C-alpha cells in the first residue's frame, strides 16, 4: 500500500468509490456515520488536512474574541509596516 497524506487518501476513496462492492460501501458508510453522528462532529480542516471538531472550533472563536477585547491583536496597517522589515 502506498503511503499517502489524508488529502490523497480522500481523493483516492472518491476516485474508486463507485468501483467497490456493496459490502465495502456499507462498511464505509457505517464507519463515517458513526463518526459524524457524535456530539462533537468534524466541522472543518486545518491547512494540513487535519480535522477540526466543533468543540475546538468554538473554543478557538471564544479565545479570539477575548484576545480582541483585550487588545491583543495587530492591525493590517501595522502588519504591512512590520512585514517590510522581514
N, C-alpha and C positions, 0 to 999 in steps of 0.2 A: 504494500500500500504506500502510495506517495505521501510524503509529508506536506501538509497544506496549512495555511493560516485559516482562521474562521471564515473570512470572506470567500476564499477559494472553495472551502467546503460547502458554503451556502450556494454558490454558483454551480458547483458540481451536482448537488442534490437537485436544484431546479432544472438543470440540463437533462438529467436522466430520470426524473421522477415519473414521467409518462411511460417509461420502459420497464419499470419494476412490477412484480406481480402484486395481486390484491392483498396477500398476507403481509407483505412488506409495507405497503401503503397503510394498512390497518395498524401495524405496529408503530410506524412513524406518527400516524395521527394520534394514537393513544398517548405516546410519549409527549408530543407537542401540546396536546390538550391538557395533560396533567400539569405541565409546567406553566401554561398560560392561565389555568384555572385557579392558581393560588392567589392569595390576597395581596401579594406583592409582585405583580407581574412586571416583566421587562417592558419599559416604555421607550427605550432608545438605545443607542450605542455610542460609545466614545470614539474618538478618532482612530483608535487602534482596533476597533471592531468588537470590543468587549461590551457585554450588556450592562445597561444601567436600569436598575429596578425602580419602581415607583417611590419607595421609601427614600432611597438615596437621592433621587431627583428632587423630591420635596424638601429634604434636609438641606440640599445644596442651595435651593432657592431661598429658604429661610435664612441661611448663613449669608448669602449675598445681600439680601435686604438689610440685614443687621449691619453688615460692613458699610453699605451705602449710608444708612442712618448715622453711623459713627464717623462718616467722612473718610473711611478707609478705601479710597479709590483714586484713580488717576484720570484726569480729563483727556480727551482726544488731543487737544492743543498741547498739553504738557507731554503727552506721549510722542507726538510728532517732533517736538523740540529735543526730547531726550534721545529719540531714535537717530537723529542726525549725528550724535556723538558715538554711535556704535561702530 
